[in-house]
Amino acid sequence: MSIFGLKIKNTLFILLGSAIFSFGIVHFNMQNELGEGGFTGITLLFYFLWGWDPAIMNIVLNVPAFIVGWKFLSRNTFIYTVIGTFAVSLFLSIFQANQFYLHLQSDMTLVALFAGVSIGIGLGIIFRYGGTTGGVDIIARIVNKYAGWSMGKTMFLFDAVVITTSIIAYLELVEGMYTLVAVYVAARVIDFIQEGAYAARGAMIISNHSHEVSEEIMKQMDRGVTVLQGKGRYTGENKEVLYCVVGRNEIVRLQNIIDSADPHAFVAVTSVHDVLGEGFTLDENKKPIED
C-alpha cells in the first residue's frame, strides 16, 4: 500500500530504524561520552563542548544536505530522507527526555559494541528501505550510486575524519579508540543488513553429465538450472556449465545430488545476496511472495 507514491511499509521501517539509531546514540554514546562519525558526530561534538541539543543541531546541519539530496536523489528517496532526518531528531528528543541509565562505564568494550550494533541496525534498516538520515548518509548513497563504494565504507572514511576532530577537541584517546570500534562495528552491520541477512548459495557446475545433473536438480529440488556454454582453456573442449541458486540450507542436498549424478563434477559454490525472482521473491505464477 502506498500514499502519494510512498510505501507505508518503507515509511514504518524508516521510523523503526530511526528509533533504534536514536536509542543507541542517547543510551550508549551520550551517556558514556563516546563520539560518533558523520553529522551525528558533529552534533555530539557540539553537545559535549557547548551543550547544544543534538536533536536541533541535526536539523540545522542537514539543511545543506537536503539541497544536495534534492538534486541527486530520486523524489521518493529524498522524501524518505526528510522523514528519516526529522524522525531521528524526534526520537533523540524523546529518548533524552525519557532515558534510563545503564551504568556501563566500567565496561567500555560492551558500550562500544552495543553502540555500534544499535546504530548499525538502525541505519541499515533505514538504508534498506530507501531512506537516509541526511548528512553523510546522502553522500554515501551518492558515492554508492556513482562510484560503486559500499555505503558502510564511505561512511567509515568520513567518520574517521570527524572522530579525529572529536579526539582533538574533547575526547580522551581511550574514548576515541572505543568510538572507532563502535563506528567499525556499525559499518559492518550496515553492510550486512544492506546485503541481506538471507544469503543464498550460487553453484557453478561443470560436468560431463550435465543433462543428468540438471534433471536431478530440477526434479528433486524444484530449482531452475541455467545452462551456459563454456570452453576449457587447457583442453579446448566445449562444455556446458550449469548455474543454480539454492537456499543456504539446501546446499548440502544440492552437493549430494551432484555427487550421485557425477562424482567427478567440478563445483564452485559462492554466497549470493538479495536473490530476486521465482522461488525466492516470486512464486511459480510470477506473483510476489508475501513476507
MIDOSE-1310 file (N, C-alpha, C; in nm, 2 decimals, decimal comma, always signed):
residues 291
msif	+0,09/-0,12/+0,00/+0,00/+0,00/+0,00/+0,09/+0,12/+0,00; +0,05/+0,23/-0,07/+0,13/+0,35/-0,08/+0,04/+0,47/-0,07; +0,10/+0,58/-0,03/+0,03/+0,71/-0,02/+0,12/+0,81/-0,08; +0,07/+0,88/-0,19/+0,15/+0,98/-0,26/+0,28/+0,92/-0,32
glki	+0,27/+0,79/-0,35/+0,39/+0,73/-0,41/+0,48/+0,67/-0,31; +0,46/+0,69/-0,18/+0,54/+0,64/-0,08/+0,48/+0,51/-0,02; +0,56/+0,41/+0,00/+0,51/+0,28/+0,05/+0,50/+0,30/+0,21; +0,39/+0,26/+0,26/+0,37/+0,27/+0,40/+0,47/+0,18/+0,48
kntl	+0,49/+0,06/+0,42/+0,59/-0,03/+0,48/+0,73/+0,03/+0,49; +0,77/+0,09/+0,39/+0,90/+0,16/+0,39/+0,91/+0,27/+0,49; +0,80/+0,35/+0,50/+0,80/+0,46/+0,59/+0,80/+0,41/+0,74; +0,73/+0,30/+0,77/+0,73/+0,25/+0,90/+0,86/+0,19/+0,94
fill	+0,93/+0,13/+0,85/+1,06/+0,07/+0,88/+1,16/+0,18/+0,89; +1,15/+0,29/+0,82/+1,24/+0,40/+0,84/+1,22/+0,46/+0,97; +1,10/+0,47/+1,02/+1,07/+0,52/+1,15/+1,13/+0,43/+1,26; +1,11/+0,30/+1,24/+1,17/+0,20/+1,33/+1,32/+0,21/+1,33
gsai	+1,39/+0,22/+1,22/+1,53/+0,24/+1,21/+1,58/+0,36/+1,28; +1,50/+0,47/+1,26/+1,54/+0,60/+1,33/+1,53/+0,59/+1,48; +1,43/+0,51/+1,53/+1,42/+0,49/+1,67/+1,53/+0,41/+1,73; +1,57/+0,31/+1,66/+1,68/+0,22/+1,71/+1,81/+0,30/+1,71
fsfg	+1,83/+0,38/+1,60/+1,95/+0,46/+1,59/+1,96/+0,56/+1,70; +1,85/+0,63/+1,72/+1,85/+0,74/+1,83/+1,86/+0,68/+1,96; +1,80/+0,56/+1,99/+1,82/+0,49/+2,12/+1,97/+0,47/+2,14; +2,04/+0,42/+2,05/+2,18/+0,39/+2,06/+2,26/+0,51/+2,09
ivhf	+2,23/+0,62/+2,02/+2,31/+0,75/+2,04/+2,29/+0,80/+2,18; +2,17/+0,80/+2,23/+2,14/+0,86/+2,36/+2,19/+0,77/+2,47; +2,16/+0,64/+2,46/+2,19/+0,55/+2,58/+2,33/+0,49/+2,58; +2,40/+0,49/+2,46/+2,54/+0,44/+2,46/+2,64/+0,55/+2,44
nmqn	+2,62/+0,63/+2,34/+2,72/+0,74/+2,31/+2,71/+0,85/+2,40; +2,59/+0,91/+2,42/+2,58/+1,03/+2,51/+2,60/+1,00/+2,65; +2,55/+0,89/+2,70/+2,56/+0,85/+2,84/+2,71/+0,82/+2,88; +2,79/+0,77/+2,78/+2,92/+0,73/+2,81/+3,03/+0,81/+2,74
elge	+2,99/+0,93/+2,69/+3,08/+1,02/+2,63/+3,16/+0,96/+2,52; +3,09/+0,89/+2,43/+3,16/+0,84/+2,31/+3,12/+0,93/+2,20; +3,21/+0,94/+2,10/+3,19/+1,02/+1,98/+3,11/+0,94/+1,88; +3,10/+0,99/+1,77/+3,03/+0,92/+1,65/+3,08/+0,99/+1,53
ggft	+3,06/+0,92/+1,42/+3,10/+0,98/+1,29/+2,99/+1,06/+1,22; +3,03/+1,11/+1,11/+2,93/+1,18/+1,03/+2,87/+1,31/+1,09; +2,75/+1,35/+1,05/+2,69/+1,46/+1,10/+2,65/+1,44/+1,25; +2,61/+1,32/+1,28/+2,58/+1,29/+1,42/+2,70/+1,31/+1,51
gitl	+2,82/+1,27/+1,46/+2,94/+1,30/+1,54/+2,96/+1,45/+1,56; +2,93/+1,53/+1,46/+2,94/+1,67/+1,47/+2,84/+1,73/+1,58; +2,72/+1,67/+1,57/+2,62/+1,72/+1,67/+2,66/+1,68/+1,82; +2,72/+1,56/+1,83/+2,77/+1,52/+1,96/+2,89/+1,61/+2,01
lfyf	+2,97/+1,65/+1,91/+3,08/+1,74/+1,94/+3,03/+1,87/+2,00; +2,93/+1,92/+1,93/+2,86/+2,05/+1,98/+2,80/+2,02/+2,12; +2,74/+1,91/+2,14/+2,68/+1,88/+2,26/+2,78/+1,87/+2,38; +2,89/+1,80/+2,36/+2,98/+1,78/+2,47/+3,06/+1,91/+2,49
lwgw	+3,08/+1,99/+2,39/+3,16/+2,11/+2,41/+3,08/+2,23/+2,46; +2,96/+2,24/+2,41/+2,87/+2,36/+2,44/+2,73/+2,33/+2,49; +2,70/+2,20/+2,49/+2,57/+2,16/+2,54/+2,45/+2,19/+2,45; +2,48/+2,20/+2,32/+2,38/+2,22/+2,22/+2,30/+2,09/+2,19
dpai	+2,17/+2,10/+2,18/+2,09/+1,99/+2,17/+2,11/+1,92/+2,04; +2,15/+1,79/+2,04/+2,17/+1,72/+1,91/+2,05/+1,71/+1,82; +1,93/+1,70/+1,88/+1,81/+1,69/+1,80/+1,79/+1,82/+1,72; +1,82/+1,93/+1,77/+1,80/+2,06/+1,70/+1,92/+2,07/+1,60
mniv	+2,04/+2,04/+1,64/+2,16/+2,06/+1,55/+2,15/+1,96/+1,43; +2,09/+1,85/+1,45/+2,07/+1,75/+1,34/+1,99/+1,81/+1,23; +1,89/+1,89/+1,26/+1,81/+1,96/+1,16/+1,89/+2,07/+1,09; +1,95/+2,15/+1,18/+2,03/+2,27/+1,13/+2,14/+2,22/+1,03
lnvp	+2,21/+2,12/+1,07/+2,32/+2,07/+0,98/+2,28/+2,01/+0,85; +2,16/+1,96/+0,85/+2,11/+1,88/+0,74/+2,04/+1,97/+0,63; +2,02/+2,10/+0,66/+1,97/+2,18/+0,55/+2,05/+2,18/+0,43; +2,18/+2,20/+0,43/+2,26/+2,19/+0,31/+2,25/+2,05/+0,24
afiv	+2,25/+1,95/+0,33/+2,24/+1,81/+0,27/+2,11/+1,79/+0,20; +2,00/+1,85/+0,25/+1,87/+1,84/+0,18/+1,88/+1,91/+0,04; +1,96/+2,02/+0,03/+1,97/+2,09/-0,10/+2,04/+1,99/-0,20; +2,15/+1,93/-0,15/+2,22/+1,83/-0,24/+2,13/+1,71/-0,27
gwkf	+2,06/+1,66/-0,17/+1,98/+1,55/-0,19/+1,87/+1,57/-0,29; +1,81/+1,70/-0,29/+1,71/+1,73/-0,38/+1,76/+1,72/-0,53; +1,88/+1,75/-0,55/+1,94/+1,75/-0,69/+1,98/+1,60/-0,73; +2,03/+1,52/-0,64/+2,09/+1,40/-0,68/+2,00/+1,28/-0,65
lsrn	+1,91/+1,29/-0,55/+1,83/+1,17/-0,51/+1,70/+1,17/-0,58; +1,64/+1,06/-0,60/+1,51/+1,05/-0,66/+1,41/+1,11/-0,56; +1,29/+1,14/-0,62/+1,18/+1,20/-0,54/+1,15/+1,12/-0,41; +1,13/+0,99/-0,43/+1,09/+0,91/-0,31/+1,20/+0,90/-0,21
tfiy	+1,33/+0,88/-0,26/+1,44/+0,87/-0,17/+1,46/+1,00/-0,09; +1,44/+1,12/-0,16/+1,45/+1,24/-0,09/+1,35/+1,26/+0,02; +1,22/+1,22/-0,01/+1,12/+1,23/+0,09/+1,14/+1,14/+0,20; +1,19/+1,02/+0,17/+1,22/+0,92/+0,28/+1,34/+0,98/+0,36
tvig	+1,43/+1,05/+0,30/+1,54/+1,11/+0,37/+1,49/+1,22/+0,47; +1,40/+1,30/+0,42/+1,35/+1,40/+0,51/+1,27/+1,34/+0,63; +1,20/+1,23/+0,60/+1,13/+1,16/+0,70/+1,23/+1,10/+0,81; +1,33/+1,04/+0,75/+1,43/+0,98/+0,84/+1,50/+1,08/+0,93
tfav	+1,54/+1,20/+0,87/+1,61/+1,30/+0,94/+1,53/+1,36/+1,05; +1,40/+1,40/+1,02/+1,32/+1,45/+1,12/+1,28/+1,35/+1,23; +1,27/+1,22/+1,19/+1,23/+1,12/+1,28/+1,35/+1,10/+1,38; +1,47/+1,10/+1,33/+1,59/+1,09/+1,42/+1,59/+1,20/+1,52
slfl	+1,56/+1,33/+1,48/+1,56/+1,44/+1,57/+1,44/+1,42/+1,68; +1,33/+1,37/+1,63/+1,21/+1,35/+1,72/+1,25/+1,25/+1,82; +1,31/+1,13/+1,78/+1,34/+1,03/+1,87/+1,45/+1,06/+1,97; +1,55/+1,14/+1,92/+1,65/+1,19/+2,00/+1,59/+1,28/+2,12
sifq	+1,50/+1,36/+2,09/+1,43/+1,44/+2,19/+1,35/+1,35/+2,29; +1,28/+1,25/+2,23/+1,20/+1,16/+2,32/+1,30/+1,08/+2,41; +1,40/+1,02/+2,36/+1,49/+0,94/+2,44/+1,57/+1,02/+2,54; +1,61/+1,15/+2,50/+1,68/+1,23/+2,60/+1,58/+1,27/+2,72
anqf	+1,46/+1,29/+2,69/+1,36/+1,33/+2,80/+1,32/+1,21/+2,88; +1,33/+1,09/+2,82/+1,28/+0,97/+2,89/+1,38/+0,85/+2,89; +1,51/+0,89/+2,92/+1,61/+0,78/+2,91/+1,62/+0,71/+3,04; +1,68/+0,59/+3,04/+1,71/+0,52/+3,16/+1,86/+0,49/+3,15
ylhl	+1,93/+0,48/+3,27/+2,07/+0,48/+3,27/+2,12/+0,33/+3,29; +2,21/+0,29/+3,20/+2,26/+0,15/+3,20/+2,38/+0,13/+3,29; +2,45/+0,24/+3,32/+2,57/+0,24/+3,41/+2,67/+0,14/+3,36; +2,72/+0,16/+3,24/+2,81/+0,06/+3,17/+2,96/+0,12/+3,16
qsdm	+2,98/+0,23/+3,24/+3,11/+0,30/+3,22/+3,23/+0,20/+3,26; +3,20/+0,10/+3,34/+3,30/+0,01/+3,38/+3,34/-0,09/+3,28; +3,26/-0,10/+3,17/+3,29/-0,19/+3,06/+3,26/-0,12/+2,93; +3,36/-0,04/+2,89/+3,35/+0,04/+2,77/+3,35/-0,05/+2,64
tlva	+3,41/-0,17/+2,65/+3,41/-0,26/+2,54/+3,26/-0,29/+2,50; +3,18/-0,32/+2,61/+3,04/-0,36/+2,59/+2,97/-0,23/+2,53; +3,00/-0,12/+2,59/+2,94/+0,01/+2,54/+2,97/+0,03/+2,39; +3,09/+0,01/+2,35/+3,13/+0,03/+2,21/+3,06/-0,07/+2,12
lfag	+3,05/-0,20/+2,16/+2,98/-0,30/+2,08/+2,83/-0,27/+2,07; +2,77/-0,24/+2,18/+2,62/-0,21/+2,17/+2,59/-0,08/+2,10; +2,68/+0,02/+2,11/+2,66/+0,14/+2,03/+2,67/+0,11/+1,88; +2,77/+0,03/+1,84/+2,79/+0,00/+1,70/+2,68/-0,08/+1,65
vsig	+2,63/-0,18/+1,72/+2,53/-0,27/+1,68/+2,39/-0,19/+1,66; +2,36/-0,11/+1,76/+2,23/-0,04/+1,76/+2,23/+0,06/+1,65; +2,34/+0,14/+1,64/+2,35/+0,24/+1,53/+2,35/+0,17/+1,39; +2,43/+0,06/+1,38/+2,43/-0,01/+1,25/+2,30/-0,07/+1,21
iglg	+2,23/-0,13/+1,31/+2,09/-0,19/+1,28/+2,00/-0,07/+1,23; +2,00/+0,03/+1,31/+1,91/+0,15/+1,28/+1,93/+0,20/+1,14; +2,06/+0,23/+1,11/+2,09/+0,29/+0,98/+2,07/+0,19/+0,87; +2,11/+0,06/+0,90/+2,09/-0,04/+0,80/+1,95/-0,06/+0,75
iifr	+1,86/-0,05/+0,85/+1,71/-0,06/+0,82/+1,67/+0,06/+0,74; +1,71/+0,17/+0,78/+1,68/+0,30/+0,70/+1,72/+0,29/+0,56; +1,85/+0,25/+0,54/+1,90/+0,24/+0,40/+1,83/+0,13/+0,32; +1,80/+0,02/+0,39/+1,74/-0,09/+0,31/+1,60/-0,06/+0,26
yggt	+1,54/+0,03/+0,33/+1,40/+0,07/+0,29/+1,39/+0,20/+0,22; +1,51/+0,24/+0,16/+1,51/+0,35/+0,07/+1,53/+0,49/+0,13; +1,56/+0,50/+0,25/+1,59/+0,63/+0,31/+1,73/+0,66/+0,36; +1,75/+0,77/+0,41/+1,88/+0,81/+0,48/+1,84/+0,89/+0,60
tggv	+1,94/+0,93/+0,68/+1,91/+1,02/+0,79/+1,98/+1,16/+0,76; +2,00/+1,18/+0,63/+2,06/+1,30/+0,59/+2,21/+1,30/+0,60; +2,28/+1,42/+0,59/+2,42/+1,43/+0,61/+2,50/+1,33/+0,53; +2,59/+1,26/+0,60/+2,68/+1,17/+0,53/+2,61/+1,06/+0,46
diia	+2,49/+1,02/+0,52/+2,41/+0,92/+0,45/+2,38/+0,95/+0,31; +2,35/+1,08/+0,28/+2,32/+1,12/+0,14/+2,45/+1,11/+0,06; +2,56/+1,16/+0,12/+2,69/+1,15/+0,05/+2,72/+1,00/+0,01; +2,70/+0,91/+0,11/+2,73/+0,77/+0,10/+2,64/+0,71/-0,01
rivn	+2,52/+0,75/-0,02/+2,43/+0,69/-0,12/+2,47/+0,74/-0,26; +2,51/+0,87/-0,27/+2,55/+0,92/-0,40/+2,68/+0,85/-0,45; +2,78/+0,83/-0,35/+2,90/+0,77/-0,39/+2,88/+0,62/-0,42; +2,78/+0,56/-0,35/+2,74/+0,42/-0,39/+2,69/+0,41/-0,53
kyag	+2,61/+0,51/-0,56/+2,54/+0,51/-0,69/+2,63/+0,53/-0,81; +2,73/+0,63/-0,79/+2,81/+0,67/-0,90/+2,95/+0,61/-0,90; +3,00/+0,57/-0,78/+3,14/+0,51/-0,77/+3,14/+0,36/-0,73; +3,03/+0,31/-0,68/+3,02/+0,17/-0,65/+3,07/+0,13/-0,51
wsmg	+3,11/+0,23/-0,43/+3,16/+0,20/-0,30/+3,04/+0,16/-0,21; +3,07/+0,07/-0,12/+2,96/+0,03/-0,02/+2,94/+0,16/+0,07; +2,81/+0,17/+0,11/+2,78/+0,28/+0,19/+2,85/+0,28/+0,33; +2,87/+0,16/+0,38/+2,95/+0,14/+0,50/+3,09/+0,19/+0,49
ktmf	+3,15/+0,16/+0,38/+3,29/+0,21/+0,36/+3,30/+0,36/+0,35; +3,22/+0,42/+0,27/+3,22/+0,57/+0,26/+3,20/+0,63/+0,39; +3,10/+0,58/+0,47/+3,07/+0,64/+0,60/+3,19/+0,63/+0,69; +3,25/+0,51/+0,69/+3,37/+0,49/+0,78/+3,48/+0,59/+0,75
lfda	+3,51/+0,61/+0,63/+3,61/+0,71/+0,59/+3,58/+0,85/+0,64; +3,46/+0,89/+0,62/+3,41/+1,02/+0,66/+3,41/+1,03/+0,82; +3,37/+0,92/+0,88/+3,36/+0,91/+1,02/+3,50/+0,93/+1,09; +3,60/+0,87/+1,02/+3,74/+0,88/+1,08/+3,78/+1,02/+1,09
vvit	+3,75/+1,10/+0,99/+3,78/+1,25/+1,00/+3,71/+1,32/+1,11; +3,58/+1,29/+1,13/+3,51/+1,35/+1,23/+3,56/+1,31/+1,37; +3,58/+1,18/+1,38/+3,63/+1,13/+1,51/+3,77/+1,18/+1,55; +3,85/+1,20/+1,45/+3,99/+1,26/+1,48/+3,97/+1,40/+1,53
tsii	+3,88/+1,47/+1,47/+3,85/+1,61/+1,52/+3,79/+1,60/+1,66; +3,71/+1,51/+1,69/+3,65/+1,49/+1,82/+3,75/+1,46/+1,92; +3,85/+1,38/+1,89/+3,96/+1,34/+1,98/+4,04/+1,47/+2,01; +4,07/+1,55/+1,91/+4,15/+1,67/+1,93/+4,07/+1,77/+2,02
ayle	+3,93/+1,77/+2,00/+3,85/+1,87/+2,07/+3,81/+1,83/+2,21; +3,76/+1,71/+2,23/+3,71/+1,68/+2,36/+3,73/+1,53/+2,41; +3,75/+1,44/+2,32/+3,76/+1,30/+2,36/+3,90/+1,27/+2,41; +3,90/+1,19/+2,52/+4,03/+1,13/+2,56/+4,07/+1,02/+2,45
lveg	+4,20/+0,99/+2,45/+4,25/+0,89/+2,35/+4,17/+0,76/+2,36; +4,16/+0,71/+2,48/+4,09/+0,58/+2,50/+3,95/+0,59/+2,45; +3,88/+0,69/+2,49/+3,74/+0,71/+2,44/+3,73/+0,72/+2,29; +3,83/+0,78/+2,23/+3,84/+0,79/+2,08/+3,86/+0,65/+2,02
mytl	+3,94/+0,57/+2,09/+3,96/+0,43/+2,03/+3,84/+0,35/+2,05; +3,76/+0,36/+2,16/+3,64/+0,29/+2,17/+3,53/+0,34/+2,07; +3,54/+0,47/+2,04/+3,45/+0,52/+1,94/+3,48/+0,46/+1,80; +3,61/+0,45/+1,77/+3,64/+0,38/+1,64/+3,59/+0,24/+1,63
vavy	+3,60/+0,17/+1,74/+3,54/+0,03/+1,75/+3,39/+0,03/+1,72; +3,32/+0,13/+1,78/+3,18/+0,13/+1,76/+3,14/+0,17/+1,62; +3,22/+0,26/+1,56/+3,19/+0,30/+1,42/+3,22/+0,19/+1,32; +3,33/+0,11/+1,35/+3,36/+0,00/+1,26/+3,25/-0,11/+1,27
vaar	+3,21/-0,14/+1,39/+3,10/-0,24/+1,41/+2,98/-0,19/+1,34; +2,94/-0,06/+1,35/+2,83/-0,01/+1,28/+2,84/-0,02/+1,13; +2,96/+0,00/+1,08/+2,98/-0,01/+0,93/+2,96/-0,15/+0,88; +3,01/-0,25/+0,96/+2,99/-0,39/+0,92/+2,84/-0,43/+0,93
vidf	+2,77/-0,38/+1,03/+2,63/-0,42/+1,05/+2,55/-0,36/+0,93; +2,58/-0,23/+0,90/+2,51/-0,17/+0,79/+2,53/-0,25/+0,66; +2,65/-0,29/+0,63/+2,67/-0,36/+0,51/+2,60/-0,50/+0,51; +2,60/-0,56/+0,63/+2,53/-0,69/+0,64/+2,38/-0,68/+0,62
iqeg	+2,32/-0,58/+0,67/+2,18/-0,56/+0,65/+2,15/-0,51/+0,51; +2,24/-0,43/+0,45/+2,22/-0,39/+0,31/+2,23/-0,51/+0,21; +2,33/-0,60/+0,24/+2,34/-0,71/+0,15/+2,24/-0,81/+0,17; +2,18/-0,81/+0,29/+2,07/-0,91/+0,31/+2,11/-1,01/+0,42
ayaa	+2,03/-1,03/+0,52/+2,06/-1,13/+0,62/+2,04/-1,27/+0,56; +1,95/-1,28/+0,46/+1,93/-1,41/+0,40/+2,04/-1,42/+0,29; +2,12/-1,52/+0,30/+2,22/-1,54/+0,20/+2,20/-1,67/+0,13; +2,17/-1,67/+0,00/+2,16/-1,79/-0,08/+2,29/-1,84/-0,12
rgam	+2,30/-1,95/-0,19/+2,42/-2,00/-0,25/+2,41/-2,02/-0,40; +2,51/-1,98/-0,47/+2,51/-2,00/-0,62/+2,61/-2,10/-0,65; +2,58/-2,20/-0,73/+2,67/-2,31/-0,77/+2,69/-2,31/-0,92; +2,82/-2,31/-0,95/+2,87/-2,33/-1,09/+2,91/-2,48/-1,10
iisn	+2,85/-2,55/-1,19/+2,88/-2,69/-1,20/+2,93/-2,73/-1,34; +3,04/-2,79/-1,35/+3,10/-2,83/-1,48/+3,11/-2,99/-1,47; +3,03/-3,05/-1,56/+3,02/-3,20/-1,56/+3,01/-3,25/-1,70; +3,06/-3,38/-1,71/+3,04/-3,45/-1,84/+2,90/-3,51/-1,85
hshe	+2,83/-3,50/-1,74/+2,69/-3,55/-1,74/+2,59/-3,43/-1,70; +2,61/-3,32/-1,76/+2,53/-3,20/-1,73/+2,38/-3,22/-1,74; +2,34/-3,30/-1,84/+2,20/-3,32/-1,86/+2,14/-3,39/-1,74; +2,21/-3,50/-1,69/+2,16/-3,58/-1,58/+2,16/-3,50/-1,45
vsee	+2,27/-3,42/-1,43/+2,28/-3,34/-1,31/+2,16/-3,23/-1,31; +2,14/-3,16/-1,42/+2,04/-3,06/-1,42/+1,90/-3,12/-1,40; +1,87/-3,24/-1,46/+1,74/-3,30/-1,45/+1,72/-3,34/-1,30; +1,82/-3,39/-1,23/+1,80/-3,43/-1,09/+1,78/-3,31/-1,00
imkq	+1,85/-3,21/-1,03/+1,83/-3,08/-0,95/+1,69/-3,03/-0,96; +1,64/-3,03/-1,09/+1,50/-2,98/-1,11/+1,40/-3,07/-1,05; +1,42/-3,20/-1,06/+1,32/-3,30/-1,02/+1,32/-3,31/-0,87; +1,44/-3,31/-0,80/+1,44/-3,34/-0,66/+1,43/-3,21/-0,58
mdrg	+1,48/-3,09/-0,63/+1,48/-2,97/-0,55/+1,38/-2,87/-0,61; +1,33/-2,89/-0,72/+1,23/-2,79/-0,78/+1,30/-2,65/-0,80; +1,43/-2,66/-0,84/+1,50/-2,54/-0,86/+1,54/-2,53/-1,01; +1,54/-2,41/-1,06/+1,58/-2,39/-1,20/+1,73/-2,40/-1,22
vtvl	+1,77/-2,44/-1,34/+1,91/-2,45/-1,37/+1,93/-2,38/-1,50; +2,03/-2,29/-1,51/+2,07/-2,23/-1,63/+2,19/-2,29/-1,70; +2,18/-2,32/-1,83/+2,29/-2,38/-1,90/+2,37/-2,28/-1,97; +2,50/-2,27/-1,94/+2,59/-2,17/-2,01/+2,69/-2,25/-2,09
qgkg	+2,73/-2,19/-2,20/+2,82/-2,25/-2,29/+2,96/-2,21/-2,25; +3,05/-2,31/-2,22/+3,19/-2,28/-2,18/+3,29/-2,36/-2,26; +3,41/-2,32/-2,25/+3,52/-2,39/-2,32/+3,64/-2,40/-2,23; +3,69/-2,52/-2,22/+3,81/-2,54/-2,14/+3,93/-2,48/-2,20
rytg	+4,00/-2,40/-2,13/+4,12/-2,33/-2,19/+4,23/-2,42/-2,21; +4,25/-2,52/-2,13/+4,36/-2,62/-2,14/+4,33/-2,72/-2,25; +4,21/-2,78/-2,24/+4,17/-2,89/-2,34/+4,11/-2,84/-2,47; +4,05/-2,72/-2,47/+3,99/-2,67/-2,58/+3,85/-2,73/-2,61
enke	+3,80/-2,81/-2,51/+3,67/-2,88/-2,53/+3,56/-2,78/-2,49; +3,45/-2,79/-2,57/+3,33/-2,72/-2,54/+3,25/-2,80/-2,43; +3,21/-2,73/-2,33/+3,13/-2,79/-2,22/+3,02/-2,71/-2,18; +2,91/-2,77/-2,13/+2,80/-2,70/-2,07/+2,84/-2,67/-1,92
vlyc	+2,81/-2,55/-1,88/+2,83/-2,50/-1,74/+2,69/-2,48/-1,68; +2,66/-2,54/-1,57/+2,53/-2,52/-1,51/+2,54/-2,42/-1,40; +2,44/-2,34/-1,39/+2,44/-2,24/-1,28/+2,30/-2,26/-1,21; +2,31/-2,27/-1,07/+2,19/-2,29/-1,00/+2,20/-2,21/-0,86
vvgr	+2,09/-2,15/-0,82/+2,09/-2,08/-0,70/+1,99/-2,15/-0,60; +2,04/-2,18/-0,48/+1,95/-2,25/-0,38/+1,96/-2,18/-0,25; +1,87/-2,21/-0,16/+1,88/-2,16/-0,03/+2,00/-2,21/+0,05; +2,04/-2,13/+0,15/+2,16/-2,17/+0,22/+2,15/-2,31/+0,29
neiv	+2,03/-2,34/+0,33/+2,01/-2,47/+0,40/+1,99/-2,58/+0,30; +2,00/-2,55/+0,17/+1,98/-2,66/+0,07/+2,11/-2,70/+0,00; +2,22/-2,63/+0,04/+2,35/-2,66/-0,03/+2,40/-2,80/-0,02; +2,38/-2,86/+0,10/+2,43/-3,00/+0,12/+2,35/-3,09/+0,04
rlqn	+2,22/-3,07/+0,03/+2,13/-3,15/-0,05/+2,17/-3,14/-0,20; +2,20/-3,02/-0,25/+2,25/-3,00/-0,38/+2,38/-3,07/-0,41; +2,47/-3,07/-0,32/+2,60/-3,13/-0,33/+2,58/-3,28/-0,34; +2,49/-3,34/-0,26/+2,46/-3,48/-0,27/+2,40/-3,53/-0,40
iids	+2,31/-3,44/-0,45/+2,25/-3,47/-0,58/+2,36/-3,47/-0,69; +2,45/-3,37/-0,69/+2,55/-3,36/-0,79/+2,64/-3,48/-0,78; +2,68/-3,52/-0,66/+2,77/-3,63/-0,64/+2,71/-3,76/-0,68; +2,58/-3,78/-0,67/+2,52/-3,90/-0,71/+2,51/-3,91/-0,86
adph	+2,49/-3,80/-0,93/+2,48/-3,80/-1,08/+2,62/-3,80/-1,14; +2,71/-3,73/-1,08/+2,85/-3,73/-1,14/+2,95/-3,70/-1,03; +3,01/-3,80/-0,97/+3,11/-3,79/-0,86/+3,23/-3,70/-0,90; +3,25/-3,69/-1,03/+3,37/-3,62/-1,08/+3,34/-3,48/-1,12
afva	+3,22/-3,43/-1,10/+3,19/-3,29/-1,14/+3,27/-3,19/-1,06; +3,30/-3,08/-1,13/+3,36/-2,97/-1,07/+3,25/-2,87/-1,02; +3,26/-2,83/-0,89/+3,15/-2,75/-0,84/+3,22/-2,63/-0,76; +3,18/-2,51/-0,79/+3,22/-2,39/-0,72/+3,10/-2,32/-0,66
vtsv	+3,10/-2,31/-0,53/+2,98/-2,25/-0,45/+3,02/-2,11/-0,40; +2,93/-2,02/-0,42/+2,96/-1,88/-0,38/+2,84/-1,83/-0,30; +2,85/-1,73/-0,22/+2,74/-1,67/-0,15/+2,67/-1,57/-0,24; +2,54/-1,57/-0,23/+2,46/-1,48/-0,31/+2,37/-1,40/-0,22
hdvl	+2,36/-1,27/-0,24/+2,28/-1,18/-0,15/+2,16/-1,12/-0,23; +2,05/-1,10/-0,16/+1,93/-1,04/-0,22/+1,89/-1,10/-0,35; +1,85/-1,23/-0,34/+1,81/-1,30/-0,46/+1,66/-1,26/-0,49; +1,65/-1,23/-0,62/+1,52/-1,19/-0,67/+1,47/-1,28/-0,78
gegf	+1,34/-1,31/-0,78/+1,29/-1,40/-0,89/+1,22/-1,52/-0,84; +1,18/-1,60/-0,93/+1,09/-1,72/-0,90/+1,16/-1,81/-0,80; +1,09/-1,85/-0,70/+1,14/-1,94/-0,60/+1,20/-1,87/-0,48; +1,22/-1,73/-0,49/+1,27/-1,66/-0,39/+1,18/-1,54/-0,35
tlde	+1,16/-1,45/-0,45/+1,06/-1,34/-0,43/+0,94/-1,35/-0,51; +0,94/-1,44/-0,61/+0,82/-1,47/-0,69/+0,78/-1,62/-0,68; +0,65/-1,64/-0,68/+0,60/-1,78/-0,68/+0,60/-1,83/-0,83; +0,55/-1,96/-0,84/+0,55/-2,02/-0,98/+0,46/-1,94/-1,08
nkkp	+0,37/-1,86/-1,03/+0,29/-1,78/-1,12/+0,34/-1,64/-1,14; +0,46/-1,62/-1,10/+0,53/-1,49/-1,11/+0,47/-1,38/-1,03; +0,40/-1,42/-0,92/+0,34/-1,33/-0,83/+0,43/-1,31/-0,71; +0,44/-1,19/-0,66/+0,53/-1,16/-0,54/+0,49/-1,25/-0,42
ied	+0,60/-1,31/-0,36/+0,58/-1,39/-0,24/+0,57/-1,29/-0,12; +0,46/-1,29/-0,05/+0,44/-1,20/+0,07/+0,54/-1,24/+0,18; +0,59/-1,13/+0,25/+0,67/-1,15/+0,36/+0,60/-1,22/+0,48
